[in-house]
Amino acid sequence: MVTMHRQGAWKIAVYGNEHGIPHFHIEGRDFRASVNIATLELIIGTVSGEILREATVWARQNREALLAKWQELNG
């Protein structure tokens, strides 16, 4: 697992040995959600709308780095 971004009480992480479409995780103390890197759509999990918006703003600006890390860990 590689933490790509940390903000307040949540973080964006990319894991190795994953399957399916390239995605990242938004994780906090009481939640975990998976988000498609290409579309920035929520795949599964729960996260507040505010945190999802903040995470996808960061992810949109860093999409290439997220995808490169996902491919490195899962290629």
DSSP file (Angstrom, degrees, kcal/mol; ACC not computed):
  #  RESIDUE AA STRUCTURE BP1 BP2  ACC     N-H-->O    O-->H-N    N-H-->O    O-->H-N    TCO  KAPPA ALPHA  PHI   PSI    X-CA   Y-CA   Z-CA
    1    1 A M              0   0    0      0, 0.0     2,-0.5     0, 0.0    14,-0.2   0.000 360.0 360.0 360.0 135.6    0.0    0.0    0.0
    2    2 A V  E     -A   14   0A   0     12,-2.7    12,-2.3    14,-0.0     2,-0.6  -0.987 360.0-139.6-123.8 123.9    1.2    3.4   -0.9
    3    3 A T  E     +A   13   0A   0     -2,-0.5    10,-0.3    10,-0.2     3,-0.1  -0.735  21.7 178.2 -80.6 120.4   -0.3    6.6    0.5
    4    4 A M  E     +     0   0A   0      8,-2.7     2,-0.3    -2,-0.6     9,-0.2   0.721  65.5   5.8 -94.4 -26.2   -0.5    9.1   -2.3
    5    5 A H  E     -A   12   0A   0      7,-1.4     7,-2.8     2,-0.0     2,-0.4  -0.980  56.8-162.7-159.7 142.8   -2.2   11.9   -0.4
    6    6 A R  E     +A   11   0A   0     -2,-0.3     2,-0.4     5,-0.2     5,-0.2  -0.999  13.4 170.3-131.7 133.0   -3.2   12.7    3.2
    7    7 A Q  E >   -A   10   0A   0      3,-2.7     3,-2.1    -2,-0.4     2,-0.1  -0.948  59.2 -49.2-145.0 120.6   -5.7   15.5    4.1
    8    8 A G  T 3  S-     0   0    0     -2,-0.4    -1,-0.0     1,-0.3     0, 0.0  -0.330 122.2 -15.3  56.4-125.1   -7.1   16.0    7.6
    9    9 A A  T 3  S+     0   0    0     -2,-0.1    20,-0.6    -3,-0.1     2,-0.3   0.138 127.0  64.9 -99.0  19.1   -8.4   12.6    8.9
   10   10 A W  E <   -AB   7  28A   0     -3,-2.1    -3,-2.7    18,-0.2     2,-0.3  -0.913  57.7-164.4-137.5 165.8   -8.4   10.8    5.5
   11   11 A K  E     -AB   6  27A   0     16,-2.1    16,-2.6    -2,-0.3     2,-0.5  -0.956  20.9-126.7-145.1 162.3   -6.0    9.6    2.9
   12   12 A I  E     +AB   5  26A   0     -7,-2.8    -8,-2.7    -2,-0.3    -7,-1.4  -0.966  36.5 178.4-110.2 126.8   -5.8    8.4   -0.7
   13   13 A A  E     -AB   3  25A   0     12,-2.4    12,-3.0    -2,-0.5     2,-0.4  -0.937  22.7-152.5-131.5 152.0   -4.0    5.0   -1.1
   14   14 A V  E     -A    2   0A   0    -12,-2.3   -12,-2.7    -2,-0.3     2,-0.3  -0.987  19.5-154.8-121.5 134.1   -3.2    2.6   -3.9
   15   15 A Y        -     0   0    0     -2,-0.4     3,-0.4     8,-0.3     2,-0.2  -0.764   7.9-131.0-109.9 153.4   -2.8   -1.1   -3.1
   16   16 A G  S    S+     0   0    0     -2,-0.3    58,-0.2     1,-0.2     3,-0.1  -0.520  86.0  36.8 -92.3 167.8   -0.8   -3.8   -4.8
   17   17 A N  S    S+     0   0    0     56,-1.1    -1,-0.2     1,-0.2     2,-0.2   0.826  85.3 144.5  58.2  34.8   -2.2   -7.3   -5.8
   18   18 A E        -     0   0    0     -3,-0.4     2,-0.3    52,-0.2    -1,-0.2  -0.535  35.3-149.2 -95.7 166.8   -5.6   -5.7   -6.6
   19   19 A H        +     0   0    0     -2,-0.2     2,-0.1    -3,-0.1    -1,-0.0  -0.784  50.9  33.3-128.4 172.9   -7.9   -6.8   -9.4
   20   20 A G  S    S-     0   0    0     -2,-0.3     3,-0.1     2,-0.0    -2,-0.1  -0.401 102.3  -7.0  81.9-157.7  -10.4   -5.2  -11.7
   21   21 A I  S    S-     0   0    0      1,-0.1     2,-0.1    -2,-0.1    -2,-0.1  -0.366  87.2 -85.4 -74.4 152.3  -10.2   -1.7  -13.0
   22   22 A P        +     0   0    0      0, 0.0    15,-2.1     0, 0.0    16,-0.5  -0.382  67.7 154.0 -58.3 128.7   -7.5    0.8  -11.9
   23   23 A H  E     - C   0  36A   0     13,-0.3     2,-0.3    14,-0.1    -8,-0.3  -0.953  34.0-140.9-151.8 166.1   -8.7    2.4   -8.7
   24   24 A F  E     - C   0  35A   0     11,-2.2    11,-2.8    -2,-0.3     2,-0.4  -0.866  20.4-122.7-128.1 166.1   -7.7    4.1   -5.5
   25   25 A H  E     -BC  13  34A   0    -12,-3.0   -12,-2.4    -2,-0.3     2,-0.6  -0.896   6.2-154.3-112.4 138.3   -9.0    4.0   -2.0
   26   26 A I  E     -BC  12  33A   0      7,-2.6     7,-2.0    -2,-0.4     2,-0.4  -0.968  28.7-176.0-105.0 121.8  -10.2    6.9    0.2
   27   27 A E  E     +BC  11  32A   0    -16,-2.6   -16,-2.1    -2,-0.6     2,-0.3  -0.960  15.3 156.8-129.5 138.4   -9.8    5.8    3.8
   28   28 A G  E >   -BC  10  31A   0      3,-2.4     3,-0.7    -2,-0.4   -18,-0.2  -0.795  58.3 -78.8-140.6-175.0  -10.6    7.3    7.1
   29   29 A R  T 3  S+     0   0    0    -20,-0.6   -19,-0.1    -2,-0.3     3,-0.0   0.880 127.1  20.2 -58.3 -41.8  -11.2    6.1   10.6
   30   30 A D  T 3  S+     0   0    0     -3,-0.0     2,-0.3     1,-0.0    -1,-0.2   0.156 122.1  47.7-118.3  18.2  -14.8    5.0   10.0
   31   31 A F  E <   -C   28   0A   0     -3,-0.7    -3,-2.4     2,-0.0     2,-0.3  -0.994  45.4-173.2-155.5 159.9  -14.9    4.6    6.2
   32   32 A R  E     +C   27   0A   0     14,-0.5    14,-1.2    -2,-0.3     2,-0.3  -0.934  13.8 174.6-154.0 134.3  -13.3    3.1    3.1
   33   33 A A  E     -CD  26  45A   0     -7,-2.0    -7,-2.6    -2,-0.3     2,-0.4  -0.981  22.2-137.7-140.9 151.0  -14.3    3.6   -0.5
   34   34 A S  E     -CD  25  44A   0     10,-2.9     9,-3.2    -2,-0.3    10,-1.1  -0.914  19.3-166.5-110.4 138.4  -12.9    2.7   -3.9
   35   35 A V  E     -CD  24  42A   0    -11,-2.8   -11,-2.2    -2,-0.4     2,-0.2  -0.986  24.9-117.1-129.7 133.2  -12.8    5.2   -6.8
   36   36 A N  E  >  -C   23   0A   0      5,-2.6     4,-2.0    -2,-0.4   -13,-0.3  -0.493  19.3-148.4 -65.7 127.4  -12.2    4.5  -10.5
   37   37 A I  T  4 S+     0   0    0    -15,-2.1    -1,-0.1    -2,-0.2   -14,-0.1   0.905  93.3  47.7 -67.0 -41.0   -9.1    6.4  -11.6
   38   38 A A  T  4 S+     0   0    0    -16,-0.5    -1,-0.2     1,-0.2   -15,-0.1   0.913 129.2  19.4 -68.6 -43.8  -10.3    7.0  -15.1
   39   39 A T  T  4 S-     0   0    0      2,-0.1    -2,-0.2     0, 0.0    -1,-0.2   0.617  90.0-134.0-103.5 -15.5  -13.8    8.3  -14.4
   40   40 A L     <  +     0   0    0     -4,-2.0     2,-0.3     1,-0.2    -3,-0.1   0.755  56.0 146.3  61.7  27.2  -13.4    9.3  -10.7
   41   41 A E        -     0   0    0     -5,-0.2    -5,-2.6     1,-0.1     2,-0.3  -0.725  58.0-105.2 -93.1 144.1  -16.7    7.5  -10.0
   42   42 A L  E     -D   35   0A   0     -2,-0.3    -7,-0.3    -7,-0.2     3,-0.1  -0.508  34.6-177.6 -65.6 127.4  -17.3    5.8   -6.7
   43   43 A I  E     -     0   0A   0     -9,-3.2     2,-0.3     1,-0.4    -8,-0.2   0.879  62.0 -22.9 -92.0 -51.6  -17.1    2.0   -7.2
   44   44 A I  E    S+D   34   0A   0    -10,-1.1   -10,-2.9     2,-0.0    -1,-0.4  -0.987  95.1  48.3-158.9 154.8  -17.9    0.7   -3.7
   45   45 A G  E    S-D   33   0A   0     -2,-0.3     2,-0.4   -12,-0.2   -12,-0.3  -0.464  72.2 -76.8 107.4-177.1  -17.9    1.9   -0.1
   46   46 A T        +     0   0    0    -14,-1.2   -14,-0.5    -2,-0.2     2,-0.3  -0.973  45.7 152.4-128.5 141.5  -19.1    4.8    1.8
   47   47 A V        -     0   0    0     -2,-0.4   -20,-0.0   -16,-0.1   -16,-0.0  -0.950  47.0 -96.4-160.6 145.9  -17.6    8.3    2.1
   48   48 A S     >  -     0   0    0     -2,-0.3     4,-2.6     1,-0.1     5,-0.2  -0.294  33.0-118.1 -65.2 153.5  -19.1   11.7    2.8
   49   49 A G  H  > S+     0   0    0      1,-0.2     4,-2.4     2,-0.2     5,-0.2   0.874 113.6  53.9 -58.8 -39.0  -19.9   13.9   -0.1
   50   50 A E  H  > S+     0   0    0      2,-0.2     4,-2.3     1,-0.2    -1,-0.2   0.933 111.2  43.2 -63.9 -47.2  -17.5   16.5    1.1
   51   51 A I  H  > S+     0   0    0      2,-0.2     4,-2.9     1,-0.2     5,-0.2   0.901 112.6  53.7 -67.5 -39.8  -14.5   14.1    1.4
   52   52 A L  H  X S+     0   0    0     -4,-2.6     4,-2.5     2,-0.2    -2,-0.2   0.917 110.1  47.9 -59.9 -43.0  -15.4   12.5   -2.0
   53   53 A R  H  X S+     0   0    0     -4,-2.4     4,-2.0     2,-0.2    -2,-0.2   0.937 113.6  46.5 -62.8 -46.7  -15.4   16.0   -3.6
   54   54 A E  H  X S+     0   0    0     -4,-2.3     4,-1.9     1,-0.2    -2,-0.2   0.909 114.2  48.5 -62.9 -41.8  -12.0   16.9   -2.0
   55   55 A A  H  X S+     0   0    0     -4,-2.9     4,-2.8     1,-0.2    -1,-0.2   0.899 111.3  48.6 -66.9 -40.9  -10.5   13.6   -3.0
   56   56 A T  H  X S+     0   0    0     -4,-2.5     4,-2.5    -5,-0.2    -1,-0.2   0.824 107.5  55.6 -73.4 -28.6  -11.7   13.7   -6.6
   57   57 A V  H  X S+     0   0    0     -4,-2.0     4,-1.5    -5,-0.2    -1,-0.2   0.950 113.2  42.1 -62.5 -47.6  -10.4   17.2   -7.0
   58   58 A W  H  X S+     0   0    0     -4,-1.9     4,-1.1     1,-0.2    -2,-0.2   0.931 115.0  50.7 -63.5 -44.7   -6.9   16.0   -5.9
   59   59 A A  H  < S+     0   0    0     -4,-2.8     3,-0.4     1,-0.2     4,-0.2   0.877 105.7  55.3 -62.9 -39.1   -7.2   12.9   -7.9
   60   60 A R  H >< S+     0   0    0     -4,-2.5     3,-0.7     1,-0.2    -1,-0.2   0.900 110.9  45.4 -60.1 -40.2   -8.2   14.8  -11.1
   61   61 A Q  H 3< S+     0   0    0     -4,-1.5    -1,-0.2     1,-0.2    -2,-0.2   0.682 124.2  34.4 -75.9 -18.0   -5.0   16.9  -10.7
   62   62 A N  T 3X S+     0   0    0     -4,-1.1     4,-2.2    -3,-0.4    -1,-0.2   0.029  76.8 124.0-125.9  24.8   -2.9   13.8  -10.0
   63   63 A R  H <> S+     0   0    0     -3,-0.7     4,-2.7     1,-0.2     5,-0.2   0.882  73.8  53.0 -58.1 -43.1   -4.6   11.2  -12.2
   64   64 A E  H  > S+     0   0    0      1,-0.2     4,-2.5     2,-0.2    -1,-0.2   0.910 110.4  47.3 -61.8 -42.2   -1.4   10.3  -14.1
   65   65 A A  H  > S+     0   0    0      2,-0.2     4,-2.3     1,-0.2    -1,-0.2   0.894 112.1  50.4 -66.6 -39.8    0.5    9.6  -10.9
   66   66 A L  H  X S+     0   0    0     -4,-2.2     4,-2.5    -7,-0.2    -2,-0.2   0.938 113.2  45.4 -62.2 -47.0   -2.3    7.5   -9.5
   67   67 A L  H  X S+     0   0    0     -4,-2.7     4,-2.6     1,-0.2     5,-0.2   0.910 112.2  51.2 -65.0 -42.6   -2.5    5.4  -12.6
   68   68 A A  H  X S+     0   0    0     -4,-2.5     4,-2.3    -5,-0.2    -1,-0.2   0.912 112.3  46.6 -61.2 -42.5    1.3    5.0  -12.8
   69   69 A K  H  X S+     0   0    0     -4,-2.3     4,-2.4     2,-0.2    -2,-0.2   0.908 111.6  50.9 -67.4 -41.2    1.4    3.8   -9.2
   70   70 A W  H  X S+     0   0    0     -4,-2.5     4,-1.7     1,-0.2    -2,-0.2   0.922 112.6  46.5 -61.1 -43.7   -1.5    1.4   -9.7
   71   71 A Q  H  X S+     0   0    0     -4,-2.6     4,-1.8     1,-0.2    -1,-0.2   0.884 111.3  52.1 -66.5 -38.4    0.2   -0.1  -12.8
   72   72 A E  H  < S+     0   0    0     -4,-2.3    -2,-0.2    -5,-0.2    -1,-0.2   0.921 116.7  38.8 -61.9 -44.3    3.5   -0.3  -10.9
   73   73 A L  H  < S+     0   0    0     -4,-2.4   -56,-1.1     1,-0.2    -1,-0.2   0.701 130.1  28.9 -81.0 -20.5    1.9   -2.2   -8.0
   74   74 A N  H  <        0   0    0     -4,-1.7    -2,-0.2    -5,-0.2    -1,-0.2   0.361 360.0 360.0-124.0   3.6   -0.5   -4.3  -10.1
   75   75 A G     <        0   0    0     -4,-1.8    -3,-0.1    -5,-0.1    -1,-0.1   0.468 360.0 360.0 -76.0 360.0    1.3   -4.8  -13.4
